[in-house]
Amino acid sequence: RLMLLLLEQEPTGETDELLYWFSRLSRDKRFARERLERREYFTREHRVSLRSFALLAAKDEQAEHSESTVHAS
């Protein structure tokens, strides 16, 4: 989701800016990195194997949010 949000902010595909923010936010304690399944891609000349990461709300953040939701209702 975060990458989609960043792409919306940078519709021209300024990848350096996107990578900078993704890298910076991945070290933020509010987020937890989840390793995704390795995928393989083929070009005319190469076979590329990539592992991606997803940035998710940290467990503490999720617990805080659910607690505040319970108190609000």
C-alpha positions as CSV (number, residue, x, y, z in Angstrom):
1,R,0.0,0.0,0.0
2,L,2.8,2.4,0.9
3,M,4.4,1.9,-2.5
4,L,1.1,2.6,-4.2
5,L,0.7,5.8,-2.2
6,L,4.2,6.9,-3.1
7,L,3.6,6.1,-6.8
8,E,0.5,8.3,-6.6
9,Q,2.6,11.1,-5.3
10,E,5.2,10.7,-8.0
11,P,3.2,9.8,-11.2
12,T,6.2,10.6,-13.4
13,G,8.0,7.6,-11.8
14,E,10.8,9.4,-10.0
15,T,12.2,6.2,-8.8
16,D,15.1,7.7,-6.8
17,E,12.7,9.6,-4.7
18,L,10.5,6.5,-4.2
19,L,13.4,4.3,-3.2
20,Y,14.6,7.0,-0.8
21,W,11.3,7.1,1.0
22,F,10.7,3.4,1.0
23,S,14.1,2.8,2.4
24,R,13.6,5.5,5.1
25,L,10.2,4.4,6.1
26,S,11.3,0.8,6.3
27,R,13.6,1.7,9.1
28,D,10.8,3.6,11.0
29,K,9.6,1.8,14.1
30,R,6.0,2.4,13.1
31,F,6.4,-0.1,10.2
32,A,7.4,-3.8,10.1
33,R,9.0,-5.2,7.0
34,E,7.5,-8.5,5.8
35,R,9.6,-10.6,3.4
36,L,7.5,-11.7,0.4
37,E,7.9,-14.7,-1.8
38,R,10.9,-14.8,-4.2
39,R,9.8,-14.3,-7.8
40,E,11.7,-14.9,-11.0
41,Y,11.5,-12.7,-14.1
42,F,12.8,-13.4,-17.5
43,T,14.0,-10.9,-20.1
44,R,15.4,-11.7,-23.5
45,E,18.9,-12.0,-22.1
46,H,18.6,-12.6,-18.3
47,R,16.8,-14.5,-15.6
48,V,16.3,-12.2,-12.6
49,S,15.3,-13.5,-9.2
50,L,14.0,-10.9,-6.8
51,R,12.7,-10.9,-3.3
52,S,10.4,-8.1,-2.3
53,F,9.4,-6.6,1.0
54,A,6.1,-5.2,2.2
55,L,5.8,-2.4,4.8
56,L,3.1,-3.1,7.3
57,A,1.9,-1.3,10.4
58,A,4.0,-2.5,13.3
59,K,2.3,-4.8,15.8
60,D,2.4,-2.1,18.5
61,E,0.7,0.4,16.1
62,Q,-2.0,-2.2,15.2
63,A,-2.7,-2.9,18.9
64,E,-2.9,0.8,19.7
65,H,-5.3,1.4,16.8
66,S,-7.5,-1.5,17.8
67,E,-7.6,-0.4,21.4
68,S,-8.5,3.2,20.5
69,T,-11.2,1.9,18.2
70,V,-12.7,-0.2,21.1
71,H,-12.6,2.8,23.4
72,A,-14.2,5.0,20.8
73,S,-17.3,2.8,20.4
